[in-house]
């Protein structure tokens, strides 16, 4: 069964954001292939309900390590991707729980041609402490804020990637 790359965002996602998501997933897949890791793509149910893109055998102390892959984000539509921007989805566009509350063991964030992996539960704990003091704003891409789009039910927390990397343990994976 072929991978259905980057189906996130549903009807709200633009061609550009879907292309970025597909590129990130293919890049991640190429990296894990270069490490000769045994893996499989997540099923549609695993992607949509559990927020998982890949399941890798015997990886990072898990028999079956579940990974959610995130592409580099832009501060706003039509703007250049910025690897220092970290968006954390608290609620999806449909108002459902965001991917941070999914079942992935690790979230893989693309930075150029490599990925930074954060333990999802440690990242969740970190952001839940931080969002208490974050203001809700109407403009996307402002680090240290919460953002929700008009006429949608989503909510994201926006962080500086490098600050989070300074505060949390992470794993960098590159092509072998």
C-alpha positions as CSV (number, residue, x, y, z in Angstrom):
1,X,0.0,0.0,0.0
2,X,1.5,3.4,-1.0
3,X,1.9,6.1,1.5
4,X,-0.7,8.9,1.4
5,X,1.7,11.7,2.0
6,X,0.7,14.8,3.9
7,X,-3.0,14.5,4.1
8,X,-3.1,16.8,7.2
9,X,-5.0,20.1,7.1
10,X,-7.8,18.6,5.1
11,X,-9.7,21.1,2.9
12,X,-8.0,24.0,4.8
13,X,-4.5,23.1,3.6
14,X,-3.2,24.9,0.5
15,X,-1.2,23.2,-2.3
16,X,1.9,24.8,-0.9
17,X,1.5,23.5,2.6
18,X,0.6,20.0,1.3
19,X,3.7,20.1,-0.8
20,X,5.8,21.1,2.2
21,X,4.3,18.3,4.3
22,X,4.9,15.8,1.5
23,X,8.5,16.9,1.1
24,X,9.1,16.6,4.9
25,X,7.6,13.1,5.0
26,X,9.6,11.9,2.0
27,X,12.8,13.4,3.5
28,X,12.1,11.7,6.8
29,X,11.4,8.4,5.1
30,X,14.7,8.7,3.1
31,X,16.6,9.3,6.3
32,X,15.2,6.2,8.1
33,X,15.8,4.1,5.0
34,X,19.5,5.3,5.0
35,X,19.7,3.9,8.5
36,X,18.4,0.5,7.3
37,X,15.6,0.8,9.9
38,X,12.5,-1.5,9.6
39,X,9.4,0.7,9.4
40,X,6.0,1.1,8.0
41,X,3.8,4.0,7.1
42,X,0.9,4.7,9.4
43,X,-2.6,3.7,8.3
44,X,-5.1,6.4,7.5
45,X,-6.7,5.8,10.9
46,X,-3.4,6.1,12.7
47,X,-2.6,9.3,10.9
48,X,-6.0,10.9,11.4
49,X,-7.0,9.8,14.9
50,X,-3.6,9.0,16.6
51,X,-1.5,11.6,14.8
52,X,1.2,9.2,13.7
53,X,3.0,9.1,10.3
54,X,5.6,6.3,10.7
55,X,6.1,3.3,13.0
56,X,9.7,2.2,13.3
57,X,10.7,-1.2,14.7
58,X,13.2,-1.2,17.6
59,X,13.9,2.5,17.6
60,X,14.7,4.8,20.5
61,X,14.0,2.2,23.2
62,X,10.6,1.3,21.7
63,X,9.7,-2.0,20.1
64,X,7.3,0.0,17.9
65,X,8.3,3.7,17.9
66,X,5.5,6.0,16.6
67,X,6.6,9.2,14.9
68,X,4.7,12.2,13.8
69,X,6.5,14.3,11.1
70,X,6.2,18.1,10.9
71,X,7.5,20.2,8.1
72,X,9.3,23.6,8.5
73,X,6.6,26.3,9.0
74,X,6.2,29.8,7.7
75,X,5.2,32.8,9.8
76,X,2.2,33.3,7.5
77,X,0.7,32.3,4.2
78,X,3.0,33.1,1.3
79,X,6.0,33.8,3.5
80,X,9.3,32.0,3.4
81,X,9.6,28.9,5.7
82,X,11.5,29.7,8.9
83,X,13.1,26.7,10.8
84,X,13.1,28.8,14.0
85,X,9.3,28.8,14.2
86,X,7.7,25.9,16.1
87,X,3.9,25.5,15.8
88,X,2.3,23.2,18.3
89,X,-1.3,22.3,17.4
90,X,-3.5,22.3,20.5
91,X,-6.7,22.1,18.5
92,X,-7.2,21.2,14.9
93,X,-9.1,23.3,12.4
94,X,-12.2,21.2,13.2
95,X,-11.9,21.9,16.9
96,X,-10.6,18.4,17.8
97,X,-7.6,17.7,20.0
98,X,-4.4,18.7,18.2
99,X,-1.5,16.4,17.3
100,X,0.4,17.2,20.5
101,X,-2.2,15.1,22.3
102,X,-1.9,12.2,19.9
103,X,-0.3,8.8,20.4
104,X,3.1,9.4,18.8
105,X,6.2,8.7,20.9
106,X,8.2,11.4,19.2
107,X,7.5,14.4,17.1
108,X,10.0,14.9,14.2
109,X,10.4,18.6,13.2
110,X,12.1,19.3,9.9
111,X,15.0,21.8,9.9
112,X,16.4,22.1,6.4
113,X,17.6,18.6,5.5
114,X,17.4,17.0,8.9
115,X,15.0,16.5,11.8
116,X,14.9,17.3,15.5
117,X,13.0,14.7,17.5
118,X,11.3,15.6,20.8
119,X,9.7,13.1,23.1
120,X,6.0,14.0,22.7
121,X,5.1,13.7,26.4
122,X,8.1,15.8,27.5
123,X,7.2,18.4,24.8
124,X,3.6,18.4,25.9
125,X,4.5,18.9,29.6
126,X,6.8,21.7,28.6
127,X,4.3,23.6,26.4
128,X,1.4,23.1,28.9
129,X,3.5,25.0,31.5
130,X,4.4,27.7,29.0
131,X,1.0,28.4,27.4
132,X,-0.5,29.6,30.7
133,X,1.2,33.0,30.2
134,X,1.0,33.2,26.4
135,X,-1.4,35.9,25.0
136,X,-3.9,35.0,22.3
137,X,-3.2,37.0,19.1
138,X,-4.9,37.5,15.7
139,X,-1.7,37.4,13.7
140,X,0.2,34.1,12.9
141,X,3.9,33.6,13.3
142,X,4.6,35.6,16.5
143,X,6.7,33.5,18.8
144,X,5.5,33.3,22.4
145,X,1.8,33.5,21.5
146,X,-1.3,31.5,21.0
147,X,-3.0,31.8,17.7
148,X,-6.4,30.8,16.3
149,X,-7.8,31.7,12.9
150,X,-11.1,33.5,12.4
151,X,-13.9,31.2,11.3
152,X,-11.9,28.1,12.3
153,X,-11.7,26.2,15.6
154,X,-8.0,25.7,15.6
155,X,-5.5,26.9,18.3
156,X,-1.7,26.7,18.0
157,X,1.0,27.7,20.4
158,X,4.0,29.4,18.7
159,X,7.5,28.9,20.1
160,X,11.1,29.6,19.1
161,X,12.5,26.2,18.1
162,X,16.0,27.0,19.3
163,X,14.7,28.1,22.8
164,X,12.8,24.8,23.0
165,X,16.0,22.9,21.9
166,X,17.9,24.7,24.7
167,X,15.2,23.7,27.3
168,X,14.5,20.1,26.3
169,X,16.5,17.0,25.3
170,X,16.2,16.2,21.6
171,X,17.6,13.9,19.0
172,X,19.0,15.1,15.7
173,X,18.6,12.6,12.8
174,X,20.3,13.1,9.5
175,X,20.8,10.9,6.4
176,X,23.4,8.2,7.1
